[in-house]
Amino acid sequence: MRLLLALLLILWTSAAALAERRVALVIADNDYRLIRPLANPVNDGEAMEASLKKLGFEVVLETNRDLRRTRRALDDFREDAKGADVALVYFSGHGVEISGDNRLLPVDADASSLAALDKTSLPLEEVREAVAATAKVGLIVLDACRSDPFAGASGEGRGATSLAKDAADKIRPGLGRVGRAENILFAFAAAPGETAADGSGQNSPFTAALTKYLGTDGLEIRSVLTLVQQEVYDLSRGKQLPYVESGLPQLFFAATTKEQLPERERLLLAMADVTPEMRGEVEQIASDADMPLAPLYGALISTDTSHLSGESLNARLREAADAFVKVRGEMKTLASDDPQVTALRRQAEEQLSLGAFDAAREKLAAAAEIDSTSRKALKANFVSRTLSEAATRYLSAGAARADLDYAAAIRDYEEVLSLYGEAGQSALKLDDADRQIRTLDELGKLYITVGNTAAAGRAYEALLANLEQRVRQETDPSVRRDLAVSHTKLGNIRMTQGDLPAALDNYQTARTMLSELTAADPGRLEWFGDLAMNDDKIGNVLVTQGNLAGAAQA
């Protein structure tokens, strides 16, 4: 009996959800006659129409309407959709604020004078009234803060016109803040008073994100719009931040439950909780590094920063930015003979740029597994597959490094060295040998960061031995400079461990090499910097040993 009642309850709930009436009016204006035309609004309107229909909305699409026909469409919507449970109006086109009043611009909007623009634009309040009169719950979505509609014709528009002089001080491109309206949600493509991009592809960034996330299972509409907001913010590198003002109760468009959102979506939701001050810092670091925002936010959110000072946190984020730029460059240039491996590496690069570090490393793990399986099955290509797997593991370590996941990076770098050991030193091509050197160097830095000086010492000892072999084989002075610097790094470890004689020996060997290099090539100013830094370290050792006269000479 209880089972039967439970089944009836489920069926009743499902029927109620299906019975909910959802209606939408989609208005999209491209072909402005007297102000700057736009490229994407009609595409945006059609994309929204398709997305809303999938969610069970009855949709009316109106494109390129003048003010009279726009008002008629609103009146028809109010009449035909009256009594609906949910009403949504979406507008894509130009929008402005006139003396604090938000206006949507139909295709016949006239900016020849303030009076003309006032008569030929649609007050947003009329849209709100229509929605409020139509349904219990309303949403007004405005991709209407497009770049300045009154900009001169500088190659962007077909017959754009400048704003009338009498209106210039009273009209602002973009839409202003709205007050909270009971049971109505407003979603704007940009922050109050800011303009939004029309988009370089088929759709505007705002509508592209909206249609991508609108049907997300398990998320209430305000969380969906948070995804949209942060996606646009991320992909515009902080230039555009959508704005939401909600007076709605809880509202789901798609299924109400889902086990877990994908990594990218979880990151976007978490980004919304970052303070404005921290956002500014992330944006500055990303701008300096010429990189997307999401990977930095991913590193910030996944790291325990509670014990870090502001200066230390900034340094940690810059470390993550440097690691991201480095691994992104390597992903772009590192090729594989196997097209599957290449494709997986490219997919990992895409995920990395979205801040989805786990997804990126899963792609790289899959690529490594292809090489691992092949090299074990076919002895003929053992070496090439081993080197390919090592390269993929190296990229995976770089991805973990960009996420500030030091433990994962160390595991991957150690695996890289193990694979190179299996292949044999003689089998390494120049690129592989360079990657082996960089792996040892990164391992040394990481072990120092996590406080394992003994392991760091082993990494730098191996690096020094590797470079000594390279110096015997090559005449490139840069390799000799790298050897000198590796002596300095090993000396630092010895100093930390209290082995002053060994540290001094490393530093003095480095000074001899650097002195010879700078004498042979005085134009390499950075090498003089290496020499000066090394001399300081020699002086520090001598002072610690009590040899003040020797320190003064150093």
N, C-alpha and C positions, 0 to 999 in steps of 0.2 A: 504493500500500500504506500509506504514512504517513498519507494522507488518511483511509483506511478506519479505521486504528487510532485516529486523533484523533476521528473520528465515534463510534466505539464507546466511547471514553473519556467523551465528552460524554454519550452516552445512559446509560452506567453511573452517572455522577455524578448525573444527573437522577433516575434510578430510585432511587438510594440516598436522595436528598433526599425523594422522594415516599414511600419506605418508612419513613422515620422516624415513629415513633408518638408523637403529642403528646396528652396528656390533661389535662383541667382540671376542677376542682370549684369552682363558683361559689356562695358562700353570701351571702345578702343578707337583712338583718333590719330591717324598718321598725317593726312593730307591737309595741313593747315594752309589757308589761302593767303593770309596776310602776315603771318609770323612764321618763324622757322619751322619747316616740316621735320618730321621724325622718321626714322627708318623702321622701328620695331613694334610700335604699339599694336598693330593689327595681328602680327605674329604672336604677340603676348596674349592678346585677347583670345585667339584661337587655341593657344596652349592651355589657358585657364579654362576655357569651355570644355576641352577634353578631360582635364583633370577633375573638374567639378562633376561632370557626368559620371565618371567612374565612382565617385563618392555618393551617388544617388541624388544629385541635384537636378531639378528641372532648370534648364539654362536658356536664357534669351541672349543672343549676341547681337550687338549693335555696333557698326563700324562707320567711321567718318561721318558723324552726324553733326548738323548745325545745332544752334541752341534750341530752336523751335522743336526739332525732331528729338533732341535729347530730353527735353521736358516731356514730350509726348510719351517717350519710352518709359520715363519714370512714372508718369500717370498710369500707363497701361500696366506696369509692373505692380504698382500699388493696388490696382483693381483686380488683376488676374491672380495675384499671389496672396491675396488677403486671407488671413487665418493660418498661414504656414507656420511651422514650428521654428524654422531657421530661415532667415533671409540674408542674402549676401549681395552686395553691390561692389563690383570691381571696376575701376577706371584706370585706363592706361593712356597717357598723353601728357599735355602740358598742364601745370598747376601753378598758381601764384598766390601771394598774400597781398591784399589791397587794404591798406590802413587797418591791419589786424584781422581782416575778414578773408577766410580761405575761399578761393575760387578755382573751379575747374574750367579749362578752356576748350570749348567745342571748336570745330574746324573753321567757323566763321568769326572767331574772336578778332576784334579790331583794336589795335593799340595806337590808333592815330590820336587819341586823346583819352584822358582819364574817364570822361563821361562815356565815350564809346566803348571802352574796355569794360566799364561797369555794366553797361547794357548788354554786352555780348558774351558775358561769362556767367557761369552757373555757380551760385553760392553753395558751398558744401552743406550748409544748413538744410537746403532743400532735399539733398540726398538723405541726410539724417532723418528728416521728418518722414520721408517716404518709407525708409526701412522700419522706423518705429511704428508706423501705421500698418505695416504689412505682417509682422511676425512677432512672436514672443521674444526671440533672440535675434540680434542683428550683427552683421559684420560689414564694415566698410573698408575696402582694401584699395589703397591709392598708390599706384605706380605713376604718380603725377607730379613728381618733383624734378622733372627732367631738366637737363642743363638749360641755362638761360634762354627762354623762348624769344627774347628780344635782342639777342646778340646779332651784330652785323653780319652780313653775308660774307664770311671769310672761308668759303669752301665747304662749310658744313650744311648750308641750307639752300633751298631753291626759292629765291625771292623773299628771304627773311627781311624784316624791317626793324629799325631801331625804335626804342621806346619813346613815346611822346615826351617832350620836355616837361610839360605840366604834370606828368605822372611819375617821373623818375624818382622823386623823393618819397613817394607814397606806395610804391609797388616793389615787392621783393620776389625774385624767382624762388621757387620752393614754397612749401606750405608751413604755416605756423602751428604752434601747439594748440591742441583742443582740450576742452575740459572733459572730465569723466562723465559719461552718459550711461545711465542705468540700462543694463542688458544690451549694450552695444559696445563692440570692439572696433577701434580704429587702428589700422596698420598702414604706416607710411613707408615709402621706399627709402626715405632719408630722414635724418634728424631734423627737428624744427628749424626752419630758416636755411636749410642746406639743400643743394641740388643733387640729383642722382644721375648716374650714367644711363644712357640709352642702350649701351651694349654694342660690342663689336661683332657679335655673332647674330644668331637668329632671334635671340630674346634679350631683354634687359637682365642685368645681374639679379635684380630683385625677383622678377617673375620666374627666372630660371630656377632660383632657389625655392621659390614658393611652390612651383609645380613639382619639384623634386621631393619636397618634404610634406606636402599637404596631406597625403594619405598615409603617413607613418603610423603603423600600429602601436598601440599602447601609450600614445602621447595625447594629452589634452591640448586644445588648440593654442593656448598660450605658450606651451613648451614647443609646439611645432613652429610657432613664430619666433621663438628664441633661436631655434636651429637656423631659420631663414636669416635672422638678424646677424648671427655670428658667421654664417657662411658668406654673406655679402661683405661683411667687415673684413673677413680673412682674405677673400679673393681680391678685394680692392686694396689690400694692404693698408687698411685703416682709413681710407679716404671716404668711405660711405658706410654709415651705420643706420639701418632702418629703426623706426621708432614705433612703439605700440602703446596705445592707451586703452585699457580694458575695463569695462564695467560688467563683464559677463560672469555668469555662474560657470561651473565646470562644464566643458563641452568637448565631446569626442566626435571626430569625423570618421575615423577608421575603428578597427577593433580596439577594445579597451585594455587588452592585456598582451604582453609580449615578454618572452624570457629575458632578453637583453638587447639593447640597441647596439649597432655596430660601433667600432672604436671611434671612427670619425664623428659620429653623432654624439657620443658620450663626451668627447672633447669639446665640441661646440657648446653643449649645455654647460659644461664646467667653465668655459671661457667667459660666460655671461656673469659669473660671480667674481671675476678678477676686478680689483679696485681700479678706479680711473688713473690713479698715480702709477700703479704697476703697468697698466695698459700703455701709458705714455712711455714708460721705460722700455717695454717690449717693442713698441713701434719704432723707437729710436735705434735700438740695437739691430732690429731687422732691416731698417733702412740703411744703416751703416754697412751691413753685410750684404745688401741687395738680395734678400731672401724672403720667402713667404712668412707670414705671422704664425701660422698653425704649428710648425715644428717647435718654435720657441715656447709657445703656450703649452705644448705637450710636455716639453722638458720641465717647464715651471710647475705645472700641475702635478706631474708624476714624482716630483722631488720633494723631500722634506726640507723645507726652507726655514722652519721655525727657529733653528739655532744660528742662522746666518745673519750677519749685519747687512745693512743696505748695500755697502760697498762690496761685500763678499758675494751677495746674491747677484749683483750686476756682473761681477767677474765670472761667476758660474754660468750666467746666461750668455755672456760673450764667448765663453769656452764652448757652450753648446752650439752657438752660431758658427764659430770657426769649424767645428767638427761637421756640422751640416753642409757648409759650403764645400768642404774638402771631399766628403763622401759623395755629394751630388756631382761634383766634377768628375770623380772617378767613375761613377755609374754611367755618366754620359760617354766616356771615352773607352771604357773597358769592354772589349768585344769577346765573343765566344764562338767557337766553330759550330756549336749546337744551337739551332734557331730557337728551340724550346728554352734553353738556358738564357739566351739573349732576351727573349720575350718576358720571361719571369723577372729578370733584372730590371727591365724597363718598367714593368708593373710595380716593382718594389720602389723604384724612383718616384713614381706617381703617388704611391701611398705615403712615402716619406715626406713629400711636399705638402700633403694634407695633414701632417702631424700624426698619421696612423702608424706609429713605430712598430707595434706588434704585427700588424698586417704586412708591413714592408719586410720584416724579418721572416715572417712565414713564407713569403714569396721567395726570399733568398734561400731559406731552408729547403724549399722544394727544388730550387735550381741546384743546390749542392747535392741533394739526394739523387738527382738524375746523373750527375757526374760520378757520385760514389757508387751507384749501382752499376754503371757502365764500366768503370775501371776495375771493379771486382770480377765482372763477367768476362771481359775481353782483355786479356793480358797485352794484346797488341797496342792498345791505346791507353795503357795504364798511366804512363807519364803525363800525356796531354790532359787526360781527364783529372788526374791528381792536381795538376797545376790550375786547371779551370775551377775545381772545387775550392782550392786554396784562395783563388781570387774572389770567389763568391763569399766565402767565409770572411775574407778581409772586408768586403763591403758590408756584411752583416755586423761586423765589429764597429765599423764606422757609423752605422745607423744607431747602434746601441750607445755609442759615444755621444751622438747628437741628442739622445734622449737622457743623457747623464746617467745611464744605467751602466755603472763601472763594472759590476760583476759580470754582466752578460758580455760586455766588450772584452774583458780579460779572457773569458772562456773562448770566445771566437778567435782572438789573436793567438792564444796558445794552440788552438786547433790549426790555425794557419801554419805555425812553425812545425807542428807535427806532420802536416801534409808535405811541407817542403822537405822535411827529413826523410819521408817515405820516397819522394821523387828522387832524392839525391842531389847534392850541391852541383854536381857536374851537369845535371839536366836543366838547371835554371837558366832561362834566357835573361837578357839584361833587365827587362821589365819586371820579371819575377824576382831577380836578385835585389832590385831597388825596393820592391814591395816587401821583401823579407827584412831589409834594413829598416824600413819605415815601421814595420810590425814590431821589431825589437825596441825601437825608439818609443813607440806609443805604449808598449807594455811597461817600459821603465817609468814613463810619466804616470801611467795609471796606478802602478804599484806604489809609487810615492804618494799619490793622492789618497789611496786607501790605507796608507800607513805601513805597508809591507816593504820595509827598506831592504831586507834580505833578498826578496824576489826581485826588487828593482835592481839591486846590485848584480844579480845573475843575468838579468836582461841586458844591462849595460856592458857586462863582461863579454857576453855573446856578441853584442853589437860591435864592441871594440875588435874582437877577433875577426869578425866578418869583414870589417873595414880594413884591417891590416892585410887580409888576403886580397881585397880589391886594390889596395894601393900597390901591391906587388905586381898586379896584372894590368893596371891602368896608369896613364900619365896625367889624367885630368886633375888639376890642382884642387878642384872643388871636393874631390873624394878625400884628398889629404886634409883639407880643412874640416870635413865631417869627422875624420879620425881624431883630429885635435880636439874638437868639441866633445867627442865621446869620452876622451880622457878627462875633460873637465867635468862632465856629468858623472863619471865614475868616481872622480875625486870628491864630488859633493856627497855621494853616498858614503864613502870612506870617512869623510869628515863627520857626517851624522852619526856614524857608528863608533866614532872616537878613535879611529885608526889614523892618527895624524901623519905618521911617516909615509904610509901608503897614499894618503890624500896628497901630500906634498909631492910625492914622486909623480903622480898623475898630472898635477897642475904644472910641474916643471917640464914634463914631457910635452904637454900641450903648448907651453910658452915657447919652447924651442921650435916646434913645428910652425906656430903662428908667426914667430919672428921671421923665419925663412920665407914664409908665404907672403907676408906684407912687404918684405924687402924685394922679392921678385916681382910683385904686382902691386905697386903703391896706390893704384886706382881703386882697389877694392876696399872702400871705406868701412864696410861692415866687418871686414876681417880685423881692422884696427880696433873696432869695438869689442870683438871677441878677445883680442889680446889684452886690452885694458881691463876687461872684466876678470880675465884669468889672473892678471897681476894682482888685482885686489884680493883674490882668493888666496894667492900665495902669501900675501901680507897678513891675512887673517890667521892662517895656519901658524906663521912665525910668531905673531903676537901671542897666540894661544900657547905656544911652546916657550914663551918668555924671551924670544930672540928679537928684541926691539930694534937692534941695529940692522939685522937682516931684513926686518919688515920695512924699515925706512928705505933701504936700497931697492926693495921690490916695488 
